[in-house]
Amino acid sequence: MVLRVIFTDHYVRAYQRLSPQLKEEVKTAVELFKNPVNHRRIRFHKLHGRMKSLHSFSVNYRVRIIVRMVKKQAVALLIDIGDHSLYE
């Protein structure tokens, strides 16, 4: 099963502010994310607290992508991208 990924406007704006090198890392991580077999590799996990309805996965040790899963439709909404300050 391959997930369908939808990019929110907020995510696109945040992505456009990234360096060219980081954009390439993000593209690679998103491609890995589309196949659930790779989820352990990118440390995909459910969030807690006020963000308990969301998930996250890693681009690298510093950058994370916040995701809302729509399981019935195998869709993932990419909501935001950034460092750990996303969780604040």
N, C-alpha and C positions, 0 to 999 in steps of 0.2 A: 504494500500500500504506500502510495506517495501522497504526502500532504500538499494541498493547494495553499499557497501563501498569498495573502493580501497585505499590501503595504498601506498603512494609514497615512493621512496627510502629515500628521505630526512626525511620524517615523521618517518620511521622505525629507522633510525639512531638516531634521537632525542629521540624517545621512549626508545631505548635501554640504554640511559644515565640516565633514571629516576630511582628513588628508587623503591624497590619492592612494598612498600605501595602505592606510587603514580601510579604505573603501574596498580594496582587493581582498583583504582579510575577511571583511564582512560578507562579501559575495560568496567566498568559499564556505564560511560558516553557515550561511543561509542555504546553500546547496546541500550541505551535509544534513542540516535540520530537516529538509524535505523528506528524507528517508528515515523512518523511526529506528532503523537498525543502528544509525549513527548517534542516537540521543545520548548514550553514555559517554561517547567520545567528546561531545560538546557540553557535557555537564548540564543537560536539560533537567530542570526540576521545578516543582510547585513552590510558589512563594507563600509566606505566612503573614499574619497580622492584617493590616488594612489592605494588603495586596493579595489576599488569599484566593481570589478568583483568577489570578494570573500565574503565568509560568515565566521562566527565564532560561536562557542558555548563553554560554560564553563564546565570545569571538576570540579573545586572548585572555591573559591573566588580569587585564584591567577593564576591558570593555564587555558589556553585557547587552543582550537584546531582551526586551520585555514582550511577552506574547499572550494573547487571549486565544484559547483553544475552543473551537466549535466542533466537538467530537462527532456528532451525528453526521456532519457533512464533510469530515476530514479536512477542515479548513483551519488555518492559523492566521490570526490578525497580528502583524508585527506593529506594536504600539509605540515603542521608544527604543532608543539606543544611546548608550553612554556608560560612564563609570558607575561605581557603587552609589554615587549620590542620587541615582534614579530611585533608590529604595527609600529615600528620606521624605 
